[in-house]
Amino acid sequence: MVASSISGPYSLRPMLLTLSIATLRPLLIARGQSQMSLLDVPAFARETLGLHGLHLTTERLSGATRADLEKLRDRADKAACSCLVLQETEPQHLAHVRSDVAQRAMERTRRVIEAAQVLGCNAAAVSIQGADDDASFERACERIREVIETAERLEINLLLAPCEGLTADPDRVTELIKKIGRFRVMTYPDFAFAAATPDPIAYLRRLTPYAGAICASTVSFAGMLEHPERLLELDRPPAHEGYDLHAMVETVLSVGFDGPMAIEYRGEGDVTLGAALSRDALEAAIEAAQP
């Protein structure tokens, strides 16, 4: 872990890049063994990585009280690194054939929305567990319409995160959003998920016009494990391996996206370095994509 501010030697125009707390999972392990407190994350994201907001996950907030959430919100505001999105980690059975299972999923989604509001977020993200069939589609529509009433009352957007099954196909997702017919239901495209589809660019081009935020997930950088000490000395942006970040950034900007883009490094090695390299690569791609 690198304790001081990490920045590359080249200067690029600052953009609204945020940090997904999932990046720091190795540092936020079981209680009593963690290398970093959750309350330290906002200052770390702002001062060490130079990022401007946080995307949180429910797995890191397990057992937190309302007072705990308020304290985290205050720390984030003080660090000028506000909480923007709270994502439910587990897919929810909003399309389940059994009403009791679906009711539990709806109640869980409502609690996530309420927690997002306490944290000062403008969005909560959930993924839908369910088969891609017409009956599941209709059940999901009906239940999201009920849940979204809570989001509308609290002025929180509900983002549909990608998941295998009902929402794997981008056309199916947009059809679902149109059928629900409520403006606070949006998408949460994920670069790594897009990369696993037959046509990543078409996937992003289809979902991004409905996006409330984007998960700019990254997986590997050339030399990350072999020569990590050399990477921040480069006079060019780091090379991402696995998929073309430049093409993905260009695609989302080309359809008018201007919301938060959360860095989520999912690779091996030092996650602080991985986040810094992700930031530099994304800033370079943003700069290249703009006139």
TORNURO-688504 format. One record per atom (N, C-alpha, C, O): residue in one letter; x, y, z negated. Coordinates in pm, whole numbers, plus 50000, padded with zeros to 5 digits. Layout:
AXYZ/...
END
This chain:
M500844988150000/M500005000050000/M500895012650000/M501875013449927/V500525022150082/V501285034550090/V500565045050009/V499385047550031/A501265051349914/A500595060249820/A500465074449870/A499505081349835/S501385079049951/S501355092949996/S500545094250124/S500135084350184/S500335106650165/S499555109150286/S500235102950406/S501445104250424/I499445096250489/I499975089450606/I499535096750731/I498335097950756/S500455101450807/S500105108050933/S501175105351035/S502365104151003/G500745104351160/G501685102051269/G502395114851307/G502025125651260/P503435113951391/P504235125651426/P503665134151536/P504255144351572/Y502505130251591/Y501915138151698/Y500635144751647/Y499985139651556/S500285156251707/S499135163851659/S497975162351756/S498105165151875/L496835157851703/L495635156251784/L494505163951720/L494525166451600/R493525167751799/R492395175551748/R491625167551644/R491235156251673/P491395172851524/P490665165351422/P489215163151462/P488575172051518/M488685151351434/M487315147951466/M486645142251340/M487315139751240/L485345140251346/L484615134951232/L484805119751226/L483935112151269/L485935115551172/L486175101451147/L486015098950998/L486445107050916/T485395087750964/T485135084450825/T485745070850794/T486265064050884/L485695066850668/L486275054050627/L485195044650578/L484405048150489/S485145032750636/S484305022150581/S485035015850463/S486185011650476/I484365015250350/I484995009750230/I485344995050247/I486154989750171/A484744988350346/A485084974350372/A486554972750408/A487134962150386/T487164983150464/T488584982950495/T489414980050370/T490434973250378/L488984985150256/L489764984450133/L489434972250048/L489824971549932/R488734962750106/R488324950850030/R489494944349955/R489324940649839/P490684942750017/P491784936449941/P492244944549820/P492814938949727/L491984957549821/L492394965949708/L491304967149602/L491574971149489/L490074963649640/L488924964749548/L488404950749515/L487224947849535/I489284942249466/I488924928349439/I488254927249303/I487784937149248/A488214915049250/A487454912349128/A487834921949016/A488984926149004/R486854925248934/R487074934348822/R488214929348733/R488334917448706/G489034938548688/G490164935048604/G491414932048683/G492504931048625/Q491294930548815/Q492444927248898/Q492614937149014/Q493564935949092/S491734946649025/S491754955649139/S492944965249133/S493394969249026/Q493424968849251/Q494514978449262/Q493994992849272/Q494755002349260/M492694994149295/M492105007349313/M490695007449255/M489934997949273/S490355018149185/S489005019749134/S488105025149244/S488535032749330/L486855021049240/L485895026049338/L485805041249333/L485625047749436/L485935046849213/L485845061349199/L487045068649259/L486985080649284/D488125061349283/D489315067349343/D489255067549496/D490055074149561/V488295060249553/V488235058749699/V488015072049772/V488705074449871/P487095080749728/P486905093249803/P488185101449817/P488505106149927/A488915103349707/A490155111049713/A491195103949798/A491955110349871/F491235090749790/F492165083049871/F491875084950020/F492785087350099/A490595083950057/A490225085550198/A490555099450249/A491015101150362/R490325109550165/R490555123350209/R492025127050207/R492545132750303/E492705123950097/E494075128750079/E495115119850145/E496105124850200/T494925106850142/T495905097750200/T495675095450348/T496625094850426/L494405094350388/L494105091250527/L493585103250607/L493495102650729/G493235114150538/G492755125850609/G491385124050673/G491095130150775/L490545115550613/L489215112750668/L488165120850593/L488405125950484/H486985121950654/H486025132050610/H484705126450559/H483725133850551/G484645113750526/G483405108050475/G483575093250448/G484565087150487/L482575087450380/L482635073450343/L481395065950390/L480275071050383/H481615053750439/H480545044250463/H480715033250359/H481725026250358/L479735031550272/L479815022250161/L479075009250192/L478235008850282/T479404998750118/T478704985950132/T478154981749997/T478734984849893/T477044974549999/T476394970549874/T477234960749794/T477134960449671/E478074952749859/E478884943149785/E479834950049688/E480194944249585/R480244962049720/R481154969449632/R480404976749520/R481024981949428/L479064977149529/L478274984349430/L477454974949343/L476574979349269/S477734962049351/S476974952249275/S477034955349126/S478114956949069/G475874956149064/G475794958848920/G475854973448884/G475764976848766/A475994982248981/A476094996548952/A474745002048907/A473704998348960/T474785010848808/T473585017648760/T473395030648839/T474255034748916/R472255036948818/R472035049948881/R473105060048839/R473575068048920/A473495059548712/A474545068648664/A475865065948735/A476615075248765/D476155053148762/D477385049648834/D477355055548976/D478345060949024/L476205054349041/L476065059649177/L476215074849177/L476865080549265/E475615081149080/E475725095849072/E477165100249047/E477605110349101/K477875092748967/K479275096048940/K480115094549066/K480975102849094/L479865083849143/L480585081949269/L480255093149368/L481135098249437/R478975096949373/R478565108149461/R479295120949421/R479775128349508/D479375123649292/D480045135849247/D481535135549280/D482105145749318/R482165123949264/R483575122649299/R483785124949448/R484745131549489/A482875119649529/A482975121249674/A482805135849713/A483545140949798/D481855142649653/D481635156749683/D482845165149641/D483265174249712/K483395161949525/K484555169449475/K485755167549567/K486545176849584/A485895155749626/A487015152849715/A486765157649858/A487615155749944/A485595163749884/A485205167850019/A485205155950114/A485645156750228/C484695144750061/C484615132450139/C483295125650105/C483265115550034/S482215131150154/S480865127150113/S480505113050155/S481015107850255/C479615106850077/C479045093850114/C478005096250224/C477105104650208/L478135088950334/L477255091250448/L476325079550479/L475155081550513/V476835067250466/V476045055450499/V476255044950391/V477375042850345/L475175038250350/L475255026650262/L474735014650340/L473585014550385/Q475585004550357/Q475204992850436/Q474964980850346/Q475784977550261/E473824974350366/E473534961650299/E474414950850361/E474414948950483/T475164943750277/T476124934050327/T475464921550384/T475914916250485/E474414916950319/E473754904450360/E472594907250456/E471784916050431/P472514899650567/P471344901050656/P470044898250580/P469994889350496/Q469024905850611/Q467754904850541/Q466704897550625/Q466614899450747/H465904889150558/H464914880850627/H463624888750654/H462544884950608/L463754899550727/L462584907950756/L461684901950863/L460584906850886/A462144891350929/A461334884851032/A460894870850991/A460404863251074/H461064867550865/H460794853850818/H459304850550825/H458454859150805/V459014837850854/V457634833550867/V456924833450731/V455714835250724/R457664831350624/R457064831150490/R456984845350435/R457974852550430/S455794849150394/S455584862850348/S456324865850219/S456764877150199/D456484855750129/D457174858450004/D458664861150028/D459264869549961/V459254853850123/V460654856250157/V460804870150219/V461734877550186/A459894873550308/A459934886750373/A459734897950272/A460374908450282/Q458844895950175/Q458604906250074/Q459854909049991/Q460134920549957/R460604898549959/R461854900549886/R462854908449970/R463564917049918/A462894905450099/A463784912850188/A463374927350200/A464224936250204/M462074929850205/M461584943650214/M461904951450087/M462304963050093/E461734944849972/E462044951649846/E463534954449835/E463934965049787/R464344944949880/R465794947349878/R466164958949968/R466994967249930/T465574959750085/T465854970650178/T465424983950119/T466134993950134/R464294984350051/R463854996649985/R464855000949878/R465145012849865/R465384991249802/R466354994749697/R467635000349758/R468255009449702/V468044994949872/V469245000049939/V468995014349987/V469875022949975/I467815016950041/I467465030450085/I467485040149967/I468005051249978/E466915035849855/E466885044449736/E468295047049683/E468595058249641/A469155036849685/A470535038649640/A471285048149733/A472085056249688/A471015046949863/A471645056049959/A471275070549929/A472115079449941/Q470035072749890/Q469585086449858/Q470285091749734/Q470665103349729/V470455083349633/V471135087449510/V472595090949541/V473145100349484/L473225083349629/L474615085649665/L474815098049752/L475945102449774/G473725103649801/G473835115249888/G474025111650034/G474335120250116/C473825098850068/C473945094550208/C472775099750291/C471725103150237/N472965100250421/N471845103450508/N471305091050578/N470345092050655/A471915079150552/A471465067050620/A471755054650536/A472725054250460/A470905044650553/A471135031250500/A471115021750619/A470315023550711/A471975011850618/A472075002450730/A471764988250682/A472234983950577/V470964981050761/V470654967050731/V470704959150862/V470534964750970/S470944946350849/S470834937350965/S469684927750940/S469364924550826/I469084923151047/I467894914651038/I468244900251068/I468764897151175/Q467964891450973/Q468144877150993/Q466874871651056/Q465794872950998/G466984865551174/G465784860251238/G466054855251378/G466984859751444/A465244845951421/A465384840351555/A464894850251659/A464054858851630/D465414849051780/D465004857951889/D463794851851961/D463924846152069/D462634853351898/D461394848851961/D460324859451936/D460504868251852/D459234858452008/D458214868852002/D457564869951865/D457264881051820/A457354858751797/A456714859251666/A457614866351565/A457144874551486/S458904863251568/S459844869951477/S459924884751509/S460004893051418/F459904888151636/F459944902051679/F458774909951621/F458964920851568/E457574904451631/E456384911251582/E456414912651430/E456044923051376/R456854902151361/R456934902951215/R457944913451172/R457704921051078/A459084914051240/A460094924051206/A459554938151226/A459784946951143/C458854940451336/C458264953651361/C457324957751249/C457404968851197/E456444948751212/E455444951751110/E456094955050976/E455694964550909/R457104947350938/R457724949250807/R458624961550802/R458694968250700/I459304964450912/I460134976450915/I459254988850910/I459644998950850/R458074988350971/R457164999750963/R456775002550818/R456615014050779/E456614991950738/E456304994050597/E457494999650521/E457345008950441/V458664994050545/V459874998350474/V460245012650508/V460735020050423/I460025016450633/I460485029650678/I459725040850607/I460185052250606/E458585037750549/E457855048050474/E458695053050357/E458685064950327/T459415044050292/T460305048150183/T461415056950236/T461745067150176/A461985052950350/A463075060750409/A462595074650450/A463305084550432/E461395075450505/E460875088450547/E460605097450426/E460855109450430/R460095091550320/R459815099350199/R461095105050140/R461105116250088/L462195097350147/L463465101550090/L464375108550192/L465495112550160/E463895109850316/E464645116250424/E465955108850451/E467025115050462/I465865095650460/I467005087050489/I466725079750621/I465615074950644/N467745079050708/N467615071350831/N467895056650802/N468735053450718/L467205047850870/L467425033350858/L468115028550984/L467545028851093/L469365023950969/L470165019351082/L470105004251092/L470274997150993/L469864999251212/L469834984851235/L471234980451278/L471664983251390/A471934973451189/A473274968551218/A473184955751300/A472194948551290/P474204952851382/P474144940951468/P474184928051390/P474794927151283/C473524917851444/C473484904651381/C473104894551488/C472354897751580/E473624882451478/E473224872051571/E471734869051556/E471164870551448/G471114864851667/G469694861651662/G468844872551724/G469084876651838/L467874877251650/L466884886751702/L467494899551757/L467004904751857/T468554904651694/T469104917551735/T470474916351804/T471224926151809/A470804904651856/A472084902951924/A472094909752060/A473124915152102/D470964909552128/D470874915452262/D470494930152251/D469504933452185/P471254939152314/P470964953452299/P469584957452352/P468944966352295/D469124951252459/D467804954452511/D466704950652412/D465684957352401/R466954939752341/R465974935352240/R465924945452125/R464854948252071/V467074950852089/V467124960751981/V466384973452021/V465594978651942/T466634978352139/T465964990652182/T464454988352197/T463664997252169/E464074976352241/E462664973052250/E462034973152111/E460914977852093/L462774968052013/L462284967751875/L462094981851821/L461084984851758/I463064990451845/I462985004351797/I461795011551860/I461065018751792/K461605009651990/K460475015952058/K459135010852005/K458185018451990/K459094997851977/K457834991951928/K457514996951786/K456354999451754/I458534998451703/I458325003851568/I457815018151577/I456895022051504/G458415026051665/G457905039251696/G458085049751587/G457265058851575/R459145048551507/R459415058451402/R460815064051423/R461765056551442/F460935077351420/F462175083551465/F463345081151369/F464495083151408/R463095077051245/R464185074551152/R464795060551165/R465725057251091/V464305052351255/V464905039251281/V465935040951394/V465585045051504/M467195037551365/M468285039751460/M469185027351466/M468915017451398/T470235028051546/T471165016851557/T472485020251488/T472765031751455/Y473285009751467/Y474615011151407/Y475575002251486/Y475984991651437/P475945006351607/P476804998051692/P478154995351625/P478675003651549/D478714983651655/D479974979251597/D480904975251712/D480534966851795/F482104981051716/F483034978351826/F483394963551837/F483394958051947/A483684957051724/A484084943051729/A482924934251775/A483134924851852/F481714937351730/F480544929751775/F480344931851925/F480044922351998/A480494944251970/A480364947252112/A481394939452193/A481094934252301/A482634938752141/A483714931952213/A483434917152232/A483964911052325/A482624911352146/A482304897152156/A481164894152253/A480854882552277/T480544904552309/T479464902752404/T480014901452546/T481164905052569/P479224896352640/P479714894852778/P480144907952842/P481084907952922/D479494919052810/D479824931952868/D479834942552757/D478814949052733/P480974944452689/P481034953752576/P480624968052612/P479954974752533/I481014972652729/I480704986452767/I479204988152788/I478614998052743/A478584978652855/A477134979252875/A476404978552741/A475394985352720/Y476914970352651/Y476324969052517/Y476314982652446/Y475284986952395/L477474989252443/L477565002252376/L476755012952447/L476125021352383/R476765012652579/R476015022652655/R474515021452628/R473795031352633/R474055009352600/R472635007152576/R472215011552436/R471135017152417/L473085008852336/L472695011352197/L473065025252145/L472375030552058/T474125031052197/T474625043552140/T473635055152147/T473635063352054/P472805056452249/P471845067652247/P470905067352127/P470295077552093/Y470765055752063/Y469905054551946/Y470715054251816/Y470135051951710/A472015056451822/A472895054351707/A472835065851606/A472855077551644/G472765062251478/G472895072151372/G474325073051322/G474715083051262/A475095062551348/A476515061951313/A477095050351392/A476365042151448/I478435049651396/I479115038751466/I480175032851375/I480885040051306/C480275019551376/C481345012751305/C482485010551405/C482405001651490/A483535018651393/A484685017551483/A485655007251426/A486735010651377/S485244994551432/S486044983751376/S487274981051462/S487224981951584/T488384977851395/T489634974651462/T490174961651403/T489844957951291/V491014954751481/V491444941451437/V492954939451434/V493444931851351/S493714946151522/S495144943451527/S495854954251607/S495304959751703/F497094957351566/F497924966751639/F499274960351670/F499814952851589/A499794963451787/A501064957751829/A502164961151728/A502394972951698/G502834951051675/G503904953051579/G503434954651436/G504244957251347/M502144953251412/M501584955551278/M502234946551173/M502544951251063/L502434933851205/L502974924451108/L504494923251118/L505164920651019/E505034925151241/E506464923151260/E507294935151214/E508314933551146/H506854947351251/H507634959351221/H506734970651170/H506684981351232/P506024968551059/P505094978951012/P505764992150980/P505155002750994/E507034991750936/E507725004050897/E508015013151015/E508285025050997/R507965007651136/R508305015551254/R507095022351319/R507235031851396/L505895017451285/L504725021651360/L504385036351344/L503945042751439/L504585041751225/L504245055751202/L505325065251253/L505175077451245/E506415059751305/E507475067951362/E507315069751513/E508085076951576/L506325063151569/L506135063851714/L505685077851756/L505005084751681/D506065081851876/D505625094651929/D504435092852023/D504135101652103/R503785081452013/R502585078652093/R501585071252005/R501985065351904/P500325071352040/P499325064251958/P499595049251955/P500115043852053/P499275042451846/P499485028051837/P498605020451935/P497495024851966/A499095009251983/A498355001052081/A497474990952009/A497974982251938/H496174992152026/H495254982751965/H495184970052048/H495134970652171/E495174958651981/E495104945852049/E493734939452024/E493144941251917/G493254932252121/G491974925452106/G490894930952196/G490164923352260/Y490774944052202/Y489844950552294/Y490274965052313/Y491084970352238/D489714971152415/D490144984352459/D489394995252382/D488244998452413/L490045000952281/L489425011552204/L489115023752288/L488085030252270/H490025027052382/H489825038952466/H488535037752546/H487765047252553/A488305026052604/A487095024152685/A485845025152598/A484835030752641/M485905019852477/M484745020352389/M484455034552343/M483295038852343/V485495041852303/V485295055752262/V484775064152378/V483865072152360/E485345062352494/E484895069852610/E483425067152639/E482675076252675/T483005054652622/T481615050952648/T480655057852551/T479645063452593/V480975057452421/V480035063252324/V479985078452337/V478935084452316/L481115084652371/L481095099152390/L480375103052519/L479765113652527/S480455094452619/S479845097652749/S478325098152742/S477685104552826/V477735091352643/V476275091752630/V475845101652522/V474685101752481/G476785110052477/G476415121152390/G476535118752241/G476025126752163/F477175108052199/F477275105352055/F478175115751989/F479285118352036/D477705121551879/D478515131251805/D478375129351655/D478625138651578/G477975117451612/G477815114551470/G479075108951408/G480125108951472/P478985103951285/P480165098351218/P480595085051277/P479765076751314/M481895083251287/M482485071051339/M483375065151228/M484415070851195/A482955053951172/A483605048451054/A484725038851092/A484505029151165/I485925041651042/I487055032651062/I486875020650970/I486705022050849/E486925008751029/E486874996450950/E487934986851003/E487704979551099/Y489094987050938/Y490184978250979/Y489934964250922/Y489784962650801/R489904954151010/R489584940450968/R490764930850989/R490594918750979/G491924936351016/G493074927951046/G493884924050923/G493484926350809/E495034918050949/E495934913550843/E496924924650808/E496984935050874/G497684922150701/G498714931650663/G498194942750573/G497104941750517/D498974953250561/D498664964750476/D497444972050530/D497494977750639/V496344971950455/V495114977850505/V495194993150510/V494514999450591/T496024999050424/T496205013550430/T496865017350562/T496445026750628/L497895010050599/L498545012350727/L497595009450842/L497555016850940/G496824998650830/G495854995250934/G494845006250955/G494475009251069/A494375012350845/A493425023350857/A494065035550920/A493445042351002/A495325038450884/A496035049950941/A496255048051091/A496095057451168/L496635035951131/L496835033151274/L495515033951349/L495465038851462/S494455029151287/S493125030051348/S492725044551370/S492225048151476/R492975052751268/R492665067051280/R493435073351397/R492845080451478/D494745070651405/D495545076651511/D495095071951649/D495015079851743/A494795058951660/A494355053451788/A493005059351829/A492795062551946/L492095060951733/L490775066351764/L490845081151798/L490165085851889/E491665088651724/E491815102951756/E492375104751896/E491925113551970/A493345096551931/A493925097352065/A492895094052173/A492845100452278/A492065083852144/A491035079952241/A489975090852254/A489505093552364/I489605097052142/I488645108052146/I489185119752228/I488495125552311/E490455123052201/E491085134152272/E491135131452422/E490855140252503/A491485119052458/A491585115452599/A490235115452671/A490155118152790/A489185112452594/A487845111552655/A487185124952674/A486225126052750/Q487675135252606/Q487065148452615/Q487705156652727/Q488895155152756/P486915165352790/P487465173852895/P488575182852841/P489155190652917/
END
